[in-house]
Amino acid sequence: MKKFAIILAGSGVYDGSEIHESTLTMLAIKRQGADYDIFAPDMDQHHVINHLTGETTDEKRNVLIEAARIARGDIKPLSRFDAGVYDALVIPGGFGVAKNLCSFAFQGTACTINPHVEKAIEEMHKEGKPIAALCISPALVAAVLKKGKYTIGNDKDTASAIEEMGGRHQDTKHGEVVFDEENNVFTTPCYMLDANILHISEGTENIIKAVLERLN
């Protein structure tokens, strides 16, 4: 049985991991006969957003604790990640990827990256293992690898940033997966496009299927 590692960035689209993308990724992995462990960095969120109003609050929340909501408590700190244990790495989207896992949301191509996130991506890449990135997460992977082929759908500004960081961007539609064979990276746009939950299900199923086909 193939084993995926999933990295989450909190809980909630505006300040953490996108919940539909995260849970449907887990479902796609299980449906296709594989298994997963979930990780998140043990750190404070950049900020907390009221998802009803869209306003920033004065609350302080921890990324690992918030991500544990999605994982139903079955989660590990990313500092304990061991690339040797896993066949593939998956990073769902959500603004927390660009706010907590790195600072892309605020600094763009000059962003800094959480050291545990950077180490996990670099180790999987060094071992030649698949990395799958959904939604905005391809920008994170591009920021780490400084090379590769990606998609975030068709947003021109984000695509331009990926290319400025050394990547190449390919426009896609709902459910489409871009595979960079040289770097073993898979990407799909999900909510970077105007999507609904059916589109997200299609994207997660397709990207996990593509990774497993590569592994097998």
Stockholm file with secondary structure:
# STOCKHOLM 1.0

chainA/1-216         MKKFAIILAGSGVYDGSEIHESTLTMLAIKRQGADYDIFAPDMDQHHVINHLTGETTDEKRNVLIEAARIARGDIKPLSRFDAGVYDALVIPGGFGVAKNLCSFAFQGTACTINPHVEKAIEEMHKEGKPIAALCISPALVAAVLKKGKYTIGNDKDTASAIEEMGGRHQDTKHGEVVFDEENNVFTTPCYMLDANILHISEGTENIIKAVLERLN
#=GR chainA/1-216 SS CCEEEEECCCSSTTTSCCHHHHHHHHHHHHHTTCEEEEEECCSBCSCCBCTTTCCBCSCCCBHHHHHHHHTTTCCEEGGGCCGGGCSEEEECCSHHIIIIIBSHHHHGGGCCBCHHHHHHHHHHHHTTCCEEEETTHHHHHHHHHSCCEECCSSCHHHHHHHHHTTCEECCCCTTCCEEETTTTEEEECGGGSSCCHHHHHHHHHHHHHHHHHHHC
#=GC SS_cons         CCEEEEECCCSSTTTSCCHHHHHHHHHHHHHTTCEEEEEECCSBCSCCBCTTTCCBCSCCCBHHHHHHHHTTTCCEEGGGCCGGGCSEEEECCSHHIIIIIBSHHHHGGGCCBCHHHHHHHHHHHHTTCCEEEETTHHHHHHHHHSCCEECCSSCHHHHHHHHHTTCEECCCCTTCCEEETTTTEEEECGGGSSCCHHHHHHHHHHHHHHHHHHHC
//
